[in-house]
């Protein structure tokens, strides 16, 4: 398997993103983080809101420059949600979910593609089991994650032979992702959720594949995941 090298991670200050930052270091790579919040552990970091595509692209360019012009991998962990019926979620809040989860993912990868082509690197995008199975009161999240699934599959076809592309479809995890939700939208106390560290191991596996060997899609969830299959 290939060495990790320099890996750019969005949402690397918490949750799955932070777990991947730690896993990259543990496996001999060097993480570079884009987030709205500075990570607790020192790391090469640029503060940017991925809803601002120009800011997202500029953050990528800055981190690539810090990395000596070379990026070997990208993992797009940043994601948010806005639960509730379509006509009850404020328009700006609903659209912000799509801007961060889908348009922000595309902006980061677009900016990183030239460097990834040079290194024959790998992109791992983060969708969700709710990117392949829809539920009520999650129209913004499902729309954005279904979009990530389609975007990633099209990107894989477009960059075949030059950049590795993997679609990660994770189930629920023990992270702060659910903390700000109303109680009705939180997992029940007995819900079976994955540890982000275990999902991070799957991301590292995909990033370390040799050029030309593709892990195209991975569903990573607990055996009792409620939203899969």
Buried (B, 14 or more C-beta within 10 A) or exposed (E): EBEBBBBBBBBBBBBBBBBBBBBBBEBEBBBBBBBBEEBEBEBBBBEBBBBBBEBBBBBBBBBBEBBEEEBBBBBBBBBBBBBBEEEEBEEEEBBBBBBBBBBBBBBBBBBBBEBBEBBBBBBBBBBBBBBBBBEEBBBBBBBBBBBBBBBBBEBBEEBEEBBBBBBBBBBBBBBEBBEEBEEEEBBEEEBEBBBBBEBBBBBBBBBBBEBEEBBEBBBBBBEEBBBBE
